[in-house]
Structure formats: structure tokens, C-alpha cells
Amino acid sequence: MKNLRRASIQKQILVLAIFLVVLVSLVATFTEPFIYGRHDRGFQNGLFAGRAEKVLEQFERTKSVPEENAVLAFAASSGISVKKQSLDLFNDGQENMISPTELVARVRILLDDNVFAAFHRFIVGQTHPDFLVVKVNPQNALIFEMPVFPPSLWFAPAFASGLLKIVIPLLLLGYLSSWLITKPLRRFAAAAQRASMEEGSDEPFSADGASEIRSLAKSLNVMRNRIQSMVDYRTRVLSAVGHDLRTPLTRLRMRAERSSEPELRRLMLTDIETLVFMIDECLAYFNDPSVAEKDRKVDLSSLLQTIATDFSDTGINVIYSGPRRLAYVCKPQALTRALSNLIDNGSRYATQIEIVLSHGEEGGVQIRVCDNGPGLTDELKAKVLQPFFKADESRQIGVKGGLGLGLTIAQGIVIKGHKGRFTLLDRIPNGLIVAIDLPAVSG
């Protein structure tokens, strides 16, 4: 079975088709004698013809009325409805009589239905029995009443045969196909979906299943590694450029400070300060601390209280609300950076910010950063998470304006660094709520 799972899809389908043929053949071989036994119309027809022929032979050997009555009683006990009739009552109908040698053939003609007649009998039913008149001697004839079989004798064997030879094997084949072929495909599709999402896992595609799926998984893993290498190389280049720019900026600052024109010196220092700020922001964006930092157990309540106190000391109204102690396994430096970016971003538009901590589902935690600012529209909620996007385009780049990276950095730390959820919600009556849901982590 393991070799079949790793075979090509074409081979798997061929093996399953052969398995279906063999299964149907075995089922038909072992069930046909039981299905088409005494519950079959053909069997009943032959049984009636044989009994009728035996009754006819015994009646021909009778020599007295009591013997005739005994034969008729024997026929009744055998389930044959027959009666003796004088030929004087068949003045105009003797041409419809048959001879004893024609009995069996005529019974088969009358009882053996074709497909359409049998289906009609099954739907409508037989309203009246047929009669067969056999001339025994010049004086008497026997009138046989043809049996009326219930519709189940036609329907039951066909239904049982179709169920055992078609429906059940097809259901079994469908289940095996789903387990053998589609299960690896569904697992592969789920892995591809996780990889396509921003919070996707870095785990490689599992090379399991059919040979085509394993080949595709290997190709995608190679492609993912190449893309990741390109991204890492780009990040290293940009970080190196950012660091190298500090040296000429330092020289420009020193030369500007020696300028003899105060207004020109002020403008030049302002531009240099802006450039330094932009470089620092970009380097902070490229150097994600959640990548290198290890998880460790901390008192999350104390961490959030410290963040709120530090911002309050700088004149920003930040309050903490939540339990006094809450132990949690996380990356504390990265989480501090994410919350600091959120509070710094909110302080530009709001006069009060509240950090709310609570227990989440299944051992996780919930952090809510709420402000009383103007809030964001649904359209802006999706855009502000994009790098370098600013909701207020009129703000200048600088220490107060920023580059539009605060929310993006915070989202990356929450989603990629902690496998959590990052959501922007409306606060009533006004303001914005940044909802952070972190899952439970064993540690």
C-alpha cells in the first residue's frame, strides 16, 4: 500500500480500476446463486411448468372420477390452480386449446415477460390471471390458472444485484480514491494556502503522496528557498547601504554646523535630521527582532505596565487595564517594539491610549490598544498596514510624521513572530482598537 501511495496518479487510477473489476467479479460470483434463487421469476416459472406437466401426466392416467379428483386435490396442494371442464362448453373456442405436449412451451411464453412487460407489471401490477386450456381427451380439458407473481420477484433480485455489484463497489472505490489520491492533494493545497498567506508558516512542502505531488513539492521548496534567499540578500544590501549612509551624513552634519549662515545651517540640519530618521526607520523595519529573539516566559502584565509608564513619563496619556500578573511565553523585546509603535502611532491622533490585557481562548492572551482619536475608515484599515503608507498625506516626513512603518512592523511581529492575529476595529463612540490575539505557547 505504501508503494501504491507513492506511485503516479495514472498508476493509482489503473490499479483502482482493476481492483473495481476484480471486486465486482468476486461479488457477482458469490452472490448470484443467492440473489437469483427462489426469489426469481424464471425459477418460479420453471417450477410451475414442471408441476403443471406432472399434474397433466397423472390426469391422463386416471380411469375414474375419484382418481381425477385425487389428481386435482394433489394439484391444489402443490399450489396449482386447475379444474376439469367438459369440452361441450368450448363449442367456439376449441381452436385456442393446446395439446399436452405444448404445455411447457406455452407456459414459458405466457409467463416469461420482456423488460418492458416486466417493468409494467412491477409498476401497475397484474389485474387478472391468465388461463391455459389443455385438451386431455375427447371429452375433457384441464384449465390451468397462470400464477400471479408479486412485483418483488422482479424488483428484489435486480435491486440486490445492482446494490452489490454497482453501488457498494463504487462507494468503496470512491472512498479509496479519496483516501489515496485526494487526501495528499488536500494536504498539499492546505500547505500551499498557508504559504500564500502573509502569516504563512516557513515549513517546507511535505513531499508525500503520488510521484507528481512529490515532484511538485520539491520544485516549490526549491523555488521558496530561492525567493527567501533573494529577500534576505535584498534586506542585507539595503541594511548595508543604510549603515554606509551614516558616515557621509555625519560629515554633512559637521560641515553644516560650521556654516556661518544661521538660517542655512538650520535648514541643512533639519534635512540631515530627516534623512537620519528615514534611515533609522528603514533599518528598524528590515531588522526584525522577532526573527533572532528566543521565546521566554515573562510576566506580561508587568511588561505592559512598564510600557505604559515609560510613555506616561514622556507626556503621553497611556493607561494599563488588566490582571496584576499574567505569565506568558513570548518574545518580550519584539512585543515591546510592536506595542511601542502602536502607542506612538496612536499618540499622533489621540489624547488618551489604553492598553487592555485579558485571558484568551485555550491559554492564549488578548491585548487591545485603544485610543480616542478619529479612527479609520474600512478602506484605510486595509491600506495603513501596507509599508510606507500614511493616512494623512499632508504630514511631512520626520520625527512626528514617520514613514508609515509602525503598524506594518507591529503586524509582522504579532503574525510572523508570535503566530497571532492582528486586527483593526472601530471603537465606540470614536477611536481605533488594535486587537492582538496571541495563541498559547508551551514553555
N, C-alpha and C positions, 0 to 999 in steps of 0.2 A: 504493500500500500504506500510505503514511503517513496519507493521508486516511481509509482504512478503519480503521486502528488508533484514530483519534480519533473515529470515528463512534459512534453509540449502540449499545448491545448488541443491541437489536432489529434495527437495520440490519445489524449484523455477522452475526447468525444468518440473516437473509434472504439476504444475499449468499453466505454459505457454503452454504445450501440450494440456491440457483440454481447455484452452482459444482458441487455434487454432481450435480445433474440433467444439466448440460452434460457433465461428465466421464463419467458413466455412458453417455450417448448416444454420445459420441465413441468410447469403448471398445467399445461394442456394435457400432457401425458398422464399425470397422476390424478387429475380431477375430472377428465371427460367421462370415465366409466361411472363416476358417482353423480355427475350432473345429468347426463343423458341416460339415466336408468329407468326406474319405474315411473318417473315423473316426466316421461317423454311421450309425445303424441304417437310417434312411429311405433314405439313399443306397445302402447295401448291398442293401436290399430291392428298390429300383428296378432296380439293376444285375442282380440275379439274375432278376427278372421279364423284363427285356429279353433277356437271354441265353437263358433258357428258351423265350421266344417265338420267337427266331431258330432255336434247335435244332428246335423243333416244325415251323416252316415248311420247313426243309431236309429234315426226315424225311418230310414229306408229299410232297415232290417226288421222293423216291427211287423207283427202279423195280427194284432188285435188292438182294440181301442184302449184297454188298460195299459198295454205296453206303450202305446202312443202317449198316453197321459203321463206315464212314468218318465218318458224321454223329455216331455215338456217341463215336468217338475225338475228334472235334472238340469235342464237349461236355465230355469229360473234361479236355481241355487247357484249356478255358475255366473250369474249376472247377465244372462242373455234373455232379452225380452222377445219371445217368439210365440206365435199362435197358429193353430191349424185353421185353414179356410178351404171350404169346398170350391171347386172350380166352377160350379154353376153360378157363383156370384161374380165371375170375371168374364161375362159374355163379350164385352167390348174391349177388355184390357189385357187379354192373354198375350198380345204381342210384346208387352212390357215385361213379361216373365222371363226368367233365366233358368238355365239348366243347372243341376248341381255342380257340374264341372266348371261353371263360370263364377261360382260363388266367391272364391278368394280374390279373383281378379276384379270383380265388380265391387267388392268391399273396399279394396285399396283405391279404386277410382273415386268412390264416394267419400272416403274419409281422408285421403291424402290431399290436403289443401296446398295451393301455391302460396307464395309470400303475401300477395295482396288479399287472397281469401282468408288466410290465417290472421292477418292483421285486422281485417274487417270483423272476423269472429271475435277477436280479442277486444275490439272497441265496442261493437254493437251487441255481440253475443248471438247465440243461435236460438231463434224464437220457437222453432218447431222441429221435431226429429224427422229424419228421412226413413223411408221404408224400402225394404228389398223383398220382392216376391220370388220364391224359388219353387218351381214345379217339381213335386216329389214323385207323383204317379198320375195316371189319367184322371183320378178322382179328387186328389187333394194337393194343396200347395201350402208351404210354410211362409209366413210373413215375419221377417226379421226387422225389428226396430233398431235403427242405427243409434249408437250411443251418442250422447251429447256431452262432450268433454268440457270441463271448466276452462276458462281462458288462462288460468295459471299454468296449465300443461304446455301452453305455447310460450308464455311470457317468462316463467321462472327459469327454465334452462338457459334461455338466451340472456336473461339478465345476469344470472350467476356466471355464465361463461364470459360475458363482457367484463364483469366486475373483476374476475380472477385473472383474465388474460390481457386486459387492456388497462383498466382504471388503476388497479393496485400496482402493476409493474411500472406504469407511467409515473405514479406518485413516488414510488421508490426511486425511479430514475431521476425525477426532479429533485428529490431530497439529496441524492448522492451528487448530482451536478452542482447543486447549491453549496454543498459542503466542500466538494473537491475543487471546483473551478471558481465559483463566485466569491467564496469566503476569502481567499487570498486577494482577489480583486478589490473587495470591500475594504479589507485591511490596508491595502496599498492606497486606495482612494482616500481613506481617512488620514493616512500619513502624509499624503500629498496636500490635503486640505490644511493640516496643521502646519506644514512647511510654508504654505502660501500666506498664512495669516501673519500679522506683524508680531504676534506673541508666540509664533510657532517655535516648536522645540528644535534644538540643534542636533537631535539624534538622527543618524542616517536612516535611509530607507532599508527596511528589512528585506534581504534577498531570499525570499521564501516563496514557495508555490511553483507554478509552471516555469519552464525554461524561459519563455518570453518575458514573464514578470521578473524573473531574477536578472535577466539581461537588462531590462529597463531600469530596475533598481540600481544596478551597478553603474549604468550610464548617468542616472540622475545624481548618484552620490559623487561621481567624478565632476559633474557639472556644478554641484553645490560647493564642492571643495575649491574649484577654480574661482567661482564667484566670491566665495568667502576670502580667498587669497587676494583677489583684486580689491575687495573692500578694505581688507587690512592694509594692503600696500598703499592705497589711496589715503587712508587715515594716517599712516606713518609719514607719507610725503607731506600732507597738509600740516601735521603737527610739527614736522621738522622745519617747514617754511615759517610757521608761526613763531617757533623759537628763534629762528635766524633773524626774523624781522625785529626782534627786541634790541639787537645791537645797533643797527642804524637809527632806530627810534631814540635810543639813549643818547647817541651822538647829536641827533637833531635837537633833543631837549636841552642838552648842554649848550649848543650854539645859540638856541633861541633865548635862553636865559641870559646870554651875554649881549643880547641886542640892545642898542641904545635907544630904540623907539619903543616906548611903553605899550602903545596900542598894538603895534605889530607883534611885540613879544606876547601879549595876552592872547591874540588870535592864533598865533602859532602854537602856543602851549595848549590851547583848547583843542586844536585839531590833533595834536600829538596825544593828548589825553583820550580823545575819541578813538584814535587808532589803537592805542594800548588796550582800551576797554574791549574793542571788537576782537582783538587777538585773544585776550583772556577768555572771552565768551566762547569763541570758536574752539579753543583748546579745551575748555571745560566740557564742551559738547562732544568732542572727539574722544577725550579720555574719560570713559565711563567707569566710575569707581566700582560699580556693581559687578564688573567682569572679574577684577582681581581680588576683591574683598571676599573673605570667607564668612559663612553664616556662623553666628554665635548667639547664645541666649542672653537677652538683655531684659531689663525692666522697661517695657515700652512706655508706661505711664511716666516714669522719671525722665525718659528721653524726650517725650513731647512737652513735658513741663519745662525742661531746660530750654527747648527751642522757643517756647512762648516767652520765657523770662528774658532770654537774650534779645528778642525783638522788642520787648517792652522797654528794655533799658535804652534802646535807640530811639524811643519816642513813638513806636508803632503800637497801637492798642490791640494786643493779642492776648486772648484768654484761653485757658485749657479747661475742658469739662470731660470727666470720665472717672474710672476707678483709680484708687490710690496706688494699686500695684497690679500689674498685668505682665507676666513673664511671656516672652515670645522669642522665637528663633528667627533672626533676620540679619540683614547687612546694615548695621546701625549707621555707618558713615554715609552710605548711599541713600538710606532713607532720610537721614537728616538733610542731605543736599536736596532731595526731592521736595520735602516739606518746606525748606527754606525758600526754594524757588517759587513754590505756590504762594507762600505768605508774601514774599517780595513782590510778586506779580499782583496779588490782590490789594496790597497796600497802595498801589498807584491809583486805585479807583474807589476804595472803600475806606471808611473811618474806623471800622471795627472788624476784627477777624477772630473767629472762634475755632479752636481745634477740639473735635469731639471724638473720643475713643470709646469703643464698646466691643463686647464679645461678638464674634461672627458665628457662622454655621460650622459645625463639625470641627471645633477647635481653632478656627480662624479668627481674625480680628477685622474690625471695621474702623476706618479713620475718615472723618468728614472735616474738610476745611471749608468753613462757611464765612461769607463776607456780606456786608450790607451795601455793596456797590450797585451799579445799574444792571448788572447781569449781562447775558449774551443771548442773542437770537439762536434759533436752531441751526441756521446756516453758518453762523460764526462759530458755533460749538465744534463743527467738523473742521473748520479752517484753522482755528487757533492752535490745533495740535500739529499742524504742519510746520516744519522748521522754517525760521526766518519770516513767519507771517505775523503781522501786527494788526490787531483790531482797529487801532487808531493810527491811521496812516499820517496824520498831521504831526505826531510826536517825532521829534528828532532823535537820531541815534545818539546814545550817550548813557551816562550812568543812570539817569532816570528813565530813559526811553527803553533801553535794552534792544536786543536783536530778535526778539520773538522766539527764544530758545528755552525759556523757563518751563513752559508746560510740556514741550517736547521732551526735555531731559527728565522731568518728573514722570512722564508717562513711560519712558523707556526703563527707568529704574523700577517702577512698580510692575510693569508687564514682563519685561525680559529678565530683570534681576530677581524678582520675587514671585513670578508666575501668578500675579494677581490681576485684578480688574481695575480699570481707571475710567471713570465716568463723570461727565459734566452734567449737573442737574440744576433746575431752577429753584431758587429759594423764595418762599412766600413771606411777606408781600413783594420783596425785591432782593436782588443779590444773586450770588452764584454759589453752588455747592460742588466741591470737588470730592467725589466719592471714591475712596480707595478700599478695596476689599482684598485682603491678603489671606491665602489659604493656610491651613495648618501645616507646619513643617516639623518633622521629628528631629529632636536634637538634645 
